[in-house]
Amino acid sequence: MKTKREDVRNIAIIAHVDHGKTTLVDELLKQSGVFRENQEVEERVMDSNDIERERGITILSKNTAVYYKGTKINIIDTPGHADFGGEVERVLKMVNGVVLVVDAFEGAMPQTKFVLRKALELKLPVIVCINKIDRPEARPEEVIDEVLELFIDLDADDEQLDCPFVYASAKAGYALVELDDSPQNMLPLFETILDYIPAPEGDPDADTQVLISTIDYNEYVGRIGVGKVDNGTISVNQDMVVVNAHDPERKEKVRISKLYEFDGLDKVDVKEATIGSIVAISGISNISIGDTLCSPDNPQAIPFQKISEPTIAMQFIVNDSPFAGQEGKYVTSRHLRDRLYKELNTDVSLRVEESDSTDSFKVSGRGELHLSVLIENMRREGYEFAVSKAEVLYKKEENGKLLEPMEAAYIDVPDEFTGVVIEKLGQRKGELRGMGTSNGGYTRLEFSIPARGLIGYRGEFLTDTKGNGILNTSFDGYAPYKGDIQYRKQGSLIAFETGESVTYGLYSAQERGTLFIGPGEKVYSGMVIGQNGKAEDIELNVCRMKHLTNTRSSGADEALRLTSPKILSLEEALDFIDTDELLEVTPENLRIRKKILDPKMRKRGIK
């Protein structure tokens, strides 16, 4: 018989990028007494890895738990970026309700729509939290209307439309039920969660069923499956069977060796757990997302939606440049292969395939950000390798038509830059779907554009809008191939010989375009050292010294002035490289190079 477990609530916090999910979780942790009064706590304590902290984004969903009035509230902090949307979809299977965080100034954004749609499809109750109401330009009343319009657009039923609104400033640590209440603390949000989010249901006496929704990985114990106990109880040393709704053949006998529950930021060992508990299970080596752990007597898999397919791929190649092996710790193809396959333990949206060559691997992911985060992580761990330009993954229809992935791009730009953005995206096969005024002199544009049309566009977009534009994208299905796109109108400046760059050589090179290097840097023949102002590639000798003679010319002692080089970040370099180039990635440097380093061979290749 199904019963409710009143002492537990399971919620996910969902929102668009930068609307304050992780900061909100921080406050809930602080105010529920997880930290001591005088404990030093970093900001955004849930963003645990370095890249998350530096970029201020959440990449992996995280679990935590707080206690309020004797009820345990399991909270899952989710990512906001479209590239990590797969994380959000799965996590919602573990919870009984969501807190939708919306910025009081920006209002409902594309990713707000994406995450809300997923929650409404699963019939989850929603608490809307209008965050950052202390911003000077906040407009909470208008944002409420925007959110309600979004509910109506997404065909929410009457019960879902009748959702509670809470107003908060996660940064200042308070929540309000009415806008004119006096701000004190987060208790109004805790109360709303207890009142409005239903307690988990299940049959504690039935056969055990636990659906695994996320995977954690730990060097010491290997893979850790995280999921919610739907029925029955699970205990240490219990014999179980692993089954999967998408893989009817799978039936594997396992034994539960360790069981944990979440408490604050820690995992706590428990002997057993019953319905509604979110548990972490270690000791099953090949457990994966979507698996159901069941009692051996009655193995019934819980249905689970498939993980979204990757749309973009790049080659990860062993570094073979003249400087190979000088800066990295792990440089061989075996190192590269092991590291990529290890990533598959935790990242379910990633695919790794071996190619004809033992030195090259095809890695497919959900977007440029998804793959650049992997590249940055590997680089910091001491890996040295090269990557090719990102390419989209096409599909073939039965009638032989080629389909390509499309993106919906939502762009907010100051009015004066609208023209240039429409023109640039038009050249990249973008179709303008809608145009409206946004608040504060901004225009909102909505495009449908092939995913490959956005490769390499973000950097250009920031330049065109002088850093004031906001570009958001979400996957929009497959459509027939839209024709060829010319990515880059400028050619590359290529180093002619191996050596060290000198001011004299760079001075004559800088007249040809924008340099990426300064004096005193090691270069090799075939390395790209800058961008040409014109369309063709040019080879230059930047190691050239001035010949000394015993006659002095009148202008000999004038100092040569170099303009400062444009130092490319990882994303900019990935955007810049062309199809005949590679990006050499080492722990210390990023170098762009031609695939064929030898100039004669390269010219033959072009012919």
C-alpha positions as CSV (number, residue, x, y, z in Angstrom):
1,M,0.0,0.0,0.0
2,K,1.3,3.5,-0.9
3,T,2.1,5.8,2.0
4,K,3.5,9.3,2.3
5,R,6.7,10.0,4.2
6,E,6.0,13.3,5.9
7,D,9.5,13.9,7.4
8,V,11.1,14.3,3.9
9,R,10.9,16.7,1.0
10,N,12.9,16.4,-2.2
11,I,13.3,19.5,-4.3
12,A,15.4,20.7,-7.3
13,I,16.4,24.3,-7.8
14,I,16.2,25.1,-11.5
15,A,16.8,28.4,-13.4
16,H,18.5,30.2,-16.3
17,V,22.2,30.8,-16.1
18,D,23.2,33.4,-13.4
19,H,19.8,33.8,-11.8
20,G,21.2,32.8,-8.4
21,K,20.5,29.1,-7.8
22,T,23.8,28.3,-6.2
23,T,23.8,31.4,-4.0
24,L,20.2,30.5,-2.9
25,V,21.4,27.0,-1.8
26,D,24.2,28.6,0.1
27,E,21.7,30.7,2.2
28,L,19.4,27.7,2.8
29,L,22.5,25.8,4.1
30,K,23.6,28.7,6.3
31,Q,20.2,29.4,7.8
32,S,19.3,25.8,8.5
33,G,22.4,25.6,10.8
34,V,24.6,23.3,8.6
35,F,27.6,25.6,9.3
36,R,28.7,26.8,12.8
37,E,28.0,30.4,13.6
38,N,31.6,31.5,13.2
39,Q,32.5,29.1,10.4
40,E,34.3,30.6,7.4
41,V,32.3,29.6,4.3
42,E,33.2,30.3,0.7
43,E,30.6,31.8,-1.6
44,R,28.8,29.4,-3.8
45,V,30.0,26.5,-1.7
46,M,28.2,24.0,-4.0
47,D,30.3,24.9,-7.0
48,S,33.1,22.5,-6.0
49,N,35.5,22.3,-8.9
50,D,37.9,25.1,-9.9
51,I,36.3,25.8,-13.3
52,E,32.9,26.2,-11.7
53,R,34.3,28.6,-9.2
54,E,36.3,30.7,-11.8
55,R,33.5,30.9,-14.4
56,G,30.8,31.3,-11.8
57,I,28.7,28.5,-13.5
58,T,27.4,25.2,-12.3
59,I,28.4,22.2,-14.5
60,L,27.4,19.2,-12.5
61,S,24.2,18.8,-10.4
62,K,25.0,18.5,-6.7
63,N,23.0,17.0,-3.8
64,T,22.7,18.5,-0.3
65,A,20.3,18.2,2.6
66,V,19.1,20.6,5.3
67,Y,16.7,20.2,8.2
68,Y,13.8,22.5,9.0
69,K,11.2,21.8,11.8
70,G,12.3,18.1,11.9
71,T,11.8,17.6,8.2
72,K,14.7,16.7,6.0
73,I,14.8,18.7,2.8
74,N,17.0,17.1,0.1
75,I,18.1,19.9,-2.3
76,I,19.6,19.4,-5.7
77,D,21.4,22.4,-7.3
78,T,21.3,22.1,-11.1
79,P,23.2,23.7,-14.0
80,G,21.6,26.5,-16.0
81,H,23.6,26.2,-19.3
82,A,21.9,24.5,-22.3
83,D,25.1,22.3,-22.8
84,F,24.4,20.7,-19.4
85,G,20.7,20.4,-19.9
86,G,21.0,16.6,-19.7
87,E,21.9,17.0,-16.1
88,V,18.7,18.8,-15.3
89,E,16.4,16.4,-17.1
90,R,17.6,13.4,-15.1
91,V,17.7,15.0,-11.7
92,L,14.0,15.9,-11.9
93,K,13.2,12.2,-11.7
94,M,14.4,12.2,-8.1
95,V,12.3,15.1,-6.8
96,N,8.7,15.8,-5.9
97,G,8.8,19.5,-6.7
98,V,11.0,22.4,-8.0
99,V,11.9,25.9,-7.0
100,L,12.1,28.0,-10.2
101,V,14.5,30.9,-9.6
102,V,13.9,33.9,-11.9
103,D,16.0,37.1,-11.9
104,A,13.8,40.1,-10.9
105,F,15.4,42.2,-13.6
106,E,16.1,39.8,-16.5
107,G,12.8,37.9,-16.1
108,A,12.0,34.7,-18.0
109,M,14.9,33.7,-20.2
110,P,15.3,30.8,-22.8
111,Q,16.8,28.4,-20.3
112,T,14.0,29.3,-17.8
113,K,11.6,28.0,-20.4
114,F,13.6,24.8,-21.1
115,V,13.9,23.8,-17.4
116,L,10.3,24.8,-16.6
117,R,9.0,22.7,-19.6
118,K,10.8,19.6,-18.2
119,A,9.3,20.2,-14.8
120,L,5.7,20.7,-16.1
121,E,6.0,17.6,-18.3
122,L,6.8,15.5,-15.2
123,K,3.7,17.1,-13.5
124,L,5.9,18.5,-10.7
125,P,4.6,21.4,-8.5
126,V,6.5,24.6,-8.9
127,I,7.4,27.3,-6.4
128,V,8.5,30.5,-8.3
129,C,11.2,32.4,-6.5
130,I,11.7,35.9,-7.8
131,N,15.4,36.5,-6.8
132,K,17.6,39.6,-6.7
133,I,14.7,41.9,-5.7
134,D,17.3,44.2,-4.1
135,R,18.8,45.1,-7.5
136,P,18.2,48.8,-8.2
137,E,16.6,48.0,-11.6
138,A,14.4,45.1,-10.3
139,R,10.9,44.9,-11.7
140,P,9.3,42.0,-9.8
141,E,5.6,42.8,-10.7
142,E,6.4,42.7,-14.5
143,V,8.4,39.5,-14.0
144,I,5.5,37.7,-12.3
145,D,3.4,38.4,-15.4
146,E,6.2,37.1,-17.7
147,V,6.4,33.9,-15.7
148,L,2.7,33.4,-15.7
149,E,2.6,33.9,-19.5
150,L,5.4,31.3,-19.8
151,F,3.3,28.8,-17.8
152,I,0.3,29.5,-20.2
153,D,2.6,29.1,-23.2
154,L,3.8,25.7,-21.9
155,D,0.2,24.5,-21.4
156,A,0.3,24.3,-17.6
157,D,-2.9,23.0,-16.0
158,D,-4.9,25.0,-13.4
159,E,-3.2,23.4,-10.5
160,Q,0.3,24.3,-11.8
161,L,-0.8,27.9,-12.6
162,D,-1.9,28.3,-9.0
163,C,1.7,28.2,-7.8
164,P,3.0,30.2,-4.9
165,F,5.4,33.2,-5.5
166,V,8.2,34.0,-3.1
167,Y,10.4,37.1,-3.4
168,A,14.0,36.8,-2.3
169,S,17.5,38.2,-2.3
170,A,19.7,35.2,-1.9
171,K,22.7,37.5,-1.5
172,A,21.2,39.4,1.3
173,G,19.8,36.2,2.8
174,Y,16.0,36.9,3.0
175,A,12.8,35.7,1.4
176,L,9.3,37.4,1.5
177,V,5.8,36.1,0.8
178,E,4.5,39.6,0.0
179,L,6.7,42.3,-1.6
180,D,5.9,44.8,1.2
181,D,6.9,42.5,4.1
182,S,9.9,43.5,6.1
183,P,13.0,41.4,5.2
184,Q,14.3,39.1,7.9
185,N,15.5,35.6,6.8
186,M,14.9,32.6,4.5
187,L,12.1,31.1,6.7
188,P,9.2,32.1,4.4
189,L,10.9,30.0,1.6
190,F,11.3,27.0,4.0
191,E,7.6,27.3,5.1
192,T,6.5,27.4,1.4
193,I,8.5,24.3,0.6
194,L,6.9,22.4,3.5
195,D,3.4,23.5,2.7
196,Y,3.4,23.2,-1.1
197,I,5.9,20.5,-2.1
198,P,4.2,17.0,-1.6
199,A,6.0,14.4,0.6
200,P,7.4,11.5,-1.4
201,E,5.1,8.4,-1.8
202,G,5.9,4.8,-2.1
203,D,5.2,1.3,-0.6
204,P,7.7,0.6,2.2
205,D,6.6,-3.1,2.2
206,A,6.9,-3.7,-1.5
207,D,10.0,-5.1,-3.3
208,T,12.8,-2.6,-3.4
209,Q,13.2,-0.2,-6.4
210,V,15.9,2.5,-6.7
211,L,16.3,4.5,-9.9
212,I,19.8,5.8,-10.5
213,S,19.6,9.5,-11.7
214,T,23.2,10.8,-11.3
215,I,26.7,9.3,-11.1
216,D,29.4,10.5,-8.9
217,Y,33.0,9.3,-9.1
218,N,35.6,8.9,-6.4
219,E,39.2,7.7,-6.9
220,Y,38.9,5.3,-3.9
221,V,35.6,3.7,-4.3
222,G,35.0,4.1,-8.1
223,R,31.5,4.9,-9.4
224,I,28.8,6.0,-6.9
225,G,25.2,5.8,-8.0
226,V,22.8,8.4,-6.6
227,G,19.0,7.9,-6.7
228,K,15.7,7.9,-4.9
229,V,14.2,4.9,-3.1
230,D,10.8,4.6,-4.9
231,N,9.6,1.5,-3.1
232,G,10.7,-0.8,-0.3
233,T,13.8,-0.4,1.7
234,I,17.5,-0.8,0.8
235,S,20.1,-1.9,3.2
236,V,23.8,-2.7,3.4
237,N,24.8,-6.3,2.2
238,Q,21.4,-6.7,0.5
239,D,21.5,-8.8,-2.7
240,M,20.0,-6.8,-5.6
241,V,19.5,-7.1,-9.4
242,V,20.4,-4.2,-11.8
243,V,17.9,-3.8,-14.7
244,N,17.4,-1.0,-17.3
245,A,14.2,0.1,-19.1
246,H,16.1,0.8,-22.3
247,D,18.2,-2.4,-22.2
248,P,15.9,-5.4,-21.6
249,E,18.9,-7.8,-21.7
250,R,20.5,-6.3,-18.7
251,K,20.2,-8.4,-15.5
252,E,23.2,-8.2,-13.2
253,K,23.3,-9.6,-9.7
254,V,25.0,-7.2,-7.2
255,R,25.4,-6.7,-3.5
256,I,25.2,-3.3,-1.8
257,S,28.5,-2.8,0.0
258,K,28.1,0.9,1.2
259,L,25.1,3.2,1.5
260,Y,25.1,6.9,2.2
261,E,22.6,9.7,2.7
262,F,23.3,13.4,2.3
263,D,23.5,15.6,5.3
264,G,24.6,19.2,4.7
265,L,27.6,19.0,2.4
266,D,28.6,15.5,3.6
267,K,27.7,12.0,2.8
268,V,26.8,10.0,5.9
269,D,27.1,6.2,6.2
270,V,23.6,4.6,6.8
271,K,22.7,1.0,7.4
272,E,19.3,1.2,5.5
273,A,17.0,3.7,3.8
274,T,13.4,3.6,3.0
275,I,11.0,5.3,0.5
276,G,11.6,8.9,-0.4
277,S,15.3,8.9,0.7
278,I,17.9,10.1,-1.7
279,V,20.8,7.6,-1.4
280,A,24.3,7.2,-2.8
281,I,25.4,3.6,-3.4
282,S,29.0,2.5,-4.0
283,G,30.6,-0.8,-4.8
284,I,28.8,-1.5,-8.2
285,S,31.5,-1.0,-10.8
286,N,29.5,-0.5,-13.9
287,I,26.4,1.2,-12.6
288,S,25.0,3.9,-14.9
289,I,22.3,6.4,-15.2
290,G,18.9,5.0,-15.9
291,D,19.6,1.7,-14.1
292,T,17.1,0.4,-11.5
293,L,18.2,-1.5,-8.5
294,C,15.5,-4.1,-7.6
295,S,14.9,-7.0,-5.3
296,P,15.9,-10.3,-7.0
297,D,12.3,-11.7,-6.6
298,N,10.6,-9.1,-8.7
299,P,13.0,-7.2,-11.0
300,Q,10.9,-4.3,-12.5
301,A,12.8,-1.5,-14.3
302,I,11.5,2.1,-13.7
303,P,10.9,3.9,-17.1
304,F,13.4,6.6,-17.8
305,Q,13.8,9.1,-20.6
306,K,16.8,8.6,-22.9
307,I,19.7,11.1,-22.5
308,S,19.8,13.7,-25.3
309,E,22.2,12.9,-28.1
310,P,25.4,14.9,-28.7
311,T,25.3,17.4,-31.5
312,I,28.9,18.4,-31.9
313,A,32.2,16.6,-32.2
314,M,36.0,17.2,-32.3
315,Q,39.0,15.1,-32.7
316,F,41.4,14.8,-29.7
317,I,44.8,14.0,-31.2
318,V,48.2,13.1,-29.7
319,N,50.4,16.2,-30.0
320,D,53.0,15.8,-32.8
321,S,54.3,19.4,-33.0
322,P,58.1,20.1,-32.8
323,F,57.5,21.1,-29.1
324,A,55.6,17.9,-28.2
325,G,56.3,16.4,-24.8
326,Q,58.1,19.5,-23.4
327,E,55.4,20.9,-21.2
328,G,52.9,18.1,-20.4
329,K,53.1,15.2,-18.0
330,Y,50.7,12.9,-20.0
331,V,51.5,12.8,-23.7
332,T,51.0,9.3,-25.2
333,S,47.9,8.0,-26.9
334,R,47.4,5.5,-24.0
335,H,47.2,8.4,-21.5
336,L,44.8,10.3,-23.7
337,R,42.6,7.2,-24.3
338,D,42.4,6.3,-20.5
339,R,41.6,9.9,-19.6
340,L,38.8,10.2,-22.1
341,Y,37.2,6.9,-21.2
342,K,37.5,7.8,-17.5
343,E,35.4,11.0,-18.3
344,L,32.6,8.7,-19.5
345,N,32.2,7.5,-15.9
346,T,30.6,10.8,-14.8
347,D,29.6,12.6,-18.0
348,V,26.6,10.8,-19.6
349,S,26.1,13.2,-22.6
350,L,29.7,12.6,-23.8
351,R,30.6,10.0,-26.5
352,V,34.2,8.8,-27.2
353,E,35.0,6.8,-30.4
354,E,38.3,5.3,-31.6
355,S,39.3,6.3,-35.1
356,D,41.3,4.5,-37.8
357,S,44.5,6.1,-36.3
358,T,45.5,5.0,-32.8
359,D,46.5,8.6,-32.1
360,S,43.1,10.2,-32.6
361,F,39.8,10.0,-30.8
362,K,36.4,11.4,-31.9
363,V,34.8,13.1,-28.9
364,S,31.2,14.2,-29.2
365,G,29.3,16.5,-26.8
366,R,26.3,18.8,-26.3
367,G,28.0,22.0,-27.4
368,E,31.2,24.0,-27.5
369,L,31.1,24.9,-23.7
370,H,30.6,21.2,-22.8
371,L,33.8,20.2,-24.7
372,S,35.9,23.2,-23.7
373,V,35.3,22.4,-20.0
374,L,36.7,18.9,-20.7
375,I,39.7,20.3,-22.5
376,E,40.4,22.8,-19.7
377,N,40.1,20.1,-17.0
378,M,42.5,17.8,-18.9
379,R,45.0,20.7,-19.5
380,R,45.1,21.4,-15.7
381,E,45.7,17.8,-14.9
382,G,48.9,17.9,-17.0
383,Y,47.7,16.5,-20.3
384,E,49.1,17.6,-23.6
385,F,47.2,17.0,-26.9
386,A,45.8,18.7,-29.9
387,V,42.1,19.3,-30.9
388,S,40.5,19.9,-34.3
389,K,37.8,22.4,-35.2
390,A,34.4,21.5,-33.8
391,E,32.0,19.9,-36.4
392,V,28.3,19.3,-36.1
393,L,26.9,15.7,-36.3
394,Y,24.6,15.2,-39.2
395,K,21.8,12.7,-39.5
396,K,20.7,10.9,-42.7
397,E,17.0,10.5,-43.4
398,E,15.5,7.4,-45.1
399,N,15.1,9.3,-48.4
400,G,18.8,10.3,-48.3
401,K,18.2,13.8,-47.1
402,L,20.9,15.3,-44.8
403,L,19.6,16.7,-41.6
404,E,21.6,19.0,-39.3
405,P,21.1,20.1,-35.7
406,M,19.4,23.5,-35.3
407,E,19.5,25.9,-32.4
408,A,17.1,28.6,-31.2
409,A,19.2,31.7,-30.4
410,Y,17.7,34.4,-28.2
411,I,19.7,37.6,-28.3
412,D,19.3,40.8,-26.2
413,V,21.3,43.7,-27.7
414,P,21.3,47.5,-27.3
415,D,19.2,48.9,-30.2
416,E,22.1,50.4,-32.1
417,F,23.7,46.9,-32.7
418,T,20.6,45.2,-34.0
419,G,21.5,45.7,-37.6
420,V,25.0,44.2,-37.4
421,V,23.7,41.1,-35.5
422,I,20.9,40.4,-38.0
423,E,23.4,40.8,-40.9
424,K,26.0,38.5,-39.3
425,L,23.5,35.8,-38.4
426,G,21.9,36.0,-41.8
427,Q,25.3,35.2,-43.4
428,R,25.5,32.2,-41.1
429,K,22.1,30.9,-42.4
430,G,20.1,32.2,-39.4
431,E,16.4,33.0,-39.8
432,L,14.9,35.8,-37.8
433,R,11.8,34.4,-36.1
434,G,10.8,37.3,-33.9
435,M,11.8,40.8,-32.8
436,G,10.6,42.7,-29.8
437,T,11.6,45.4,-27.4
438,S,13.2,44.4,-24.2
439,N,13.6,46.7,-21.2
440,G,16.1,49.6,-21.0
441,G,16.8,50.3,-24.7
442,Y,17.5,46.7,-25.6
443,T,16.0,44.7,-28.5
444,R,15.3,41.0,-28.2
445,L,15.9,39.0,-31.4
446,E,14.9,35.3,-31.8
447,F,16.6,33.3,-34.5
448,S,16.5,29.7,-35.8
449,I,20.1,28.9,-36.9
450,P,22.1,25.8,-37.7
451,A,24.3,24.7,-34.8
452,R,27.4,25.0,-37.1
453,G,26.4,28.7,-37.8
454,L,27.1,29.5,-34.1
455,I,30.5,27.8,-34.1
456,G,33.0,30.7,-33.8
457,Y,30.4,33.3,-33.5
458,R,30.4,34.2,-29.7
459,G,33.7,36.1,-29.8
460,E,32.6,38.1,-32.9
461,F,29.3,38.8,-31.2
462,L,30.9,40.3,-28.2
463,T,33.1,42.5,-30.4
464,D,30.1,43.6,-32.5
465,T,28.0,44.6,-29.5
466,K,31.0,46.1,-27.5
467,G,30.4,43.5,-24.8
468,N,26.8,44.5,-24.2
469,G,25.0,41.7,-25.9
470,I,23.5,38.6,-24.3
471,L,23.3,35.4,-26.4
472,N,21.4,32.3,-25.3
473,T,20.8,29.2,-27.2
474,S,18.9,26.0,-26.8
475,F,18.7,22.9,-29.0
476,D,15.8,23.0,-31.5
477,G,15.7,19.6,-33.2
478,Y,17.0,18.6,-36.7
479,A,16.2,20.3,-40.0
480,P,17.3,19.7,-43.7
481,Y,20.8,21.0,-44.4
482,K,20.8,24.7,-45.0
483,G,23.8,25.0,-47.4
484,D,27.5,26.0,-46.9
485,I,28.6,28.6,-44.5
486,Q,31.9,30.5,-44.8
487,Y,33.3,30.7,-41.2
488,R,36.2,33.0,-41.4
489,K,36.9,35.7,-43.9
490,Q,40.5,36.4,-42.8
491,G,43.5,34.1,-43.3
492,S,46.2,33.2,-40.8
493,L,49.7,34.6,-40.3
494,I,52.1,31.6,-40.2
495,A,55.6,31.3,-38.8
496,F,58.1,30.5,-41.5
497,E,60.9,28.9,-39.3
498,T,61.5,27.5,-35.9
499,G,63.1,29.7,-33.3
500,E,62.3,32.6,-30.9
501,S,60.3,35.6,-32.0
502,V,62.1,38.9,-32.0
503,T,60.8,42.5,-32.0
504,Y,62.4,43.3,-35.4
505,G,60.6,40.4,-37.1
506,L,57.3,41.0,-35.3
507,Y,57.4,44.7,-36.2
508,S,57.2,44.0,-39.9
509,A,54.6,41.2,-39.3
510,Q,52.2,43.4,-37.4
511,E,51.5,45.5,-40.4
512,R,49.9,42.5,-42.0
513,G,47.2,41.9,-39.3
514,T,46.7,41.1,-35.6
515,L,49.4,39.2,-33.8
516,F,48.8,36.5,-31.1
517,I,52.3,36.4,-29.8
518,G,54.9,38.9,-28.3
519,P,58.7,38.9,-28.5
520,G,60.7,36.2,-26.9
521,E,58.2,33.4,-27.5
522,K,59.2,30.0,-29.0
523,V,57.6,29.4,-32.4
524,Y,57.9,26.6,-35.0
525,S,57.4,26.4,-38.8
526,G,53.7,26.1,-39.5
527,M,52.5,27.7,-36.2
528,V,49.8,30.3,-36.6
529,I,51.1,33.5,-34.9
530,G,48.3,35.9,-35.9
531,Q,45.3,36.8,-38.1
532,N,45.8,38.3,-41.5
533,G,43.7,41.3,-42.5
534,K,43.0,39.7,-45.9
535,A,41.6,36.3,-46.9
536,E,44.7,34.4,-47.7
537,D,47.4,32.8,-45.4
538,I,50.8,34.5,-45.3
539,E,54.1,33.0,-44.1
540,L,56.3,35.4,-42.2
541,N,59.7,35.2,-40.6
542,V,59.3,36.5,-37.1
543,C,62.7,35.2,-35.9
544,R,64.5,37.6,-38.3
545,M,67.2,39.7,-36.7
546,K,68.5,43.0,-38.0
547,H,71.7,42.7,-40.0
548,L,74.4,44.8,-38.3
549,T,76.6,47.0,-40.6
550,N,79.3,49.5,-39.7
551,T,77.3,52.4,-41.3
552,R,74.7,54.1,-39.2
553,S,71.5,55.4,-40.8
554,S,69.8,58.5,-39.5
555,G,66.8,56.6,-38.1
556,A,68.7,53.7,-36.7
557,D,68.1,54.4,-33.0
558,E,64.4,54.9,-33.1
559,A,62.7,52.3,-30.9
560,L,60.4,49.8,-32.7
561,R,57.0,50.0,-31.2
562,L,54.9,46.8,-31.1
563,T,51.1,46.9,-30.5
564,S,50.3,44.5,-27.7
565,P,49.3,41.0,-29.0
566,K,45.8,39.6,-28.8
567,I,46.1,36.7,-26.3
568,L,43.3,34.2,-27.1
569,S,41.4,32.3,-24.3
570,L,40.6,28.6,-24.9
571,E,37.1,29.4,-26.2
572,E,38.4,32.1,-28.5
573,A,41.1,29.8,-29.9
574,L,38.6,27.0,-30.5
575,D,36.4,29.6,-32.3
576,F,39.3,30.9,-34.3
577,I,40.8,27.7,-35.7
578,D,39.8,26.7,-39.3
579,T,39.2,23.2,-40.7
580,D,42.9,22.9,-41.8
581,E,44.2,23.9,-38.4
582,L,44.6,22.4,-34.9
583,L,44.8,23.8,-31.4
584,E,47.8,22.5,-29.5
585,V,46.8,22.3,-25.8
586,T,49.4,22.0,-23.1
587,P,49.3,22.8,-19.3
588,E,51.3,26.0,-20.1
589,N,50.3,27.2,-23.6
590,L,47.7,27.2,-26.3
591,R,49.2,27.3,-29.8
592,I,47.3,27.3,-33.1
593,R,49.0,25.4,-35.9
594,K,48.4,24.2,-39.4
595,K,47.6,20.4,-39.6
596,I,50.4,20.1,-42.3
597,L,53.4,21.9,-40.9
598,D,55.7,21.7,-43.9
599,P,55.0,24.6,-46.3
600,K,55.6,22.7,-49.5
601,M,53.4,19.8,-48.5
602,R,50.7,22.3,-47.4
603,K,50.7,24.0,-50.9
604,R,50.5,20.6,-52.5
605,G,47.6,19.7,-50.3
606,I,45.7,22.9,-51.3
607,K,46.2,22.1,-55.0
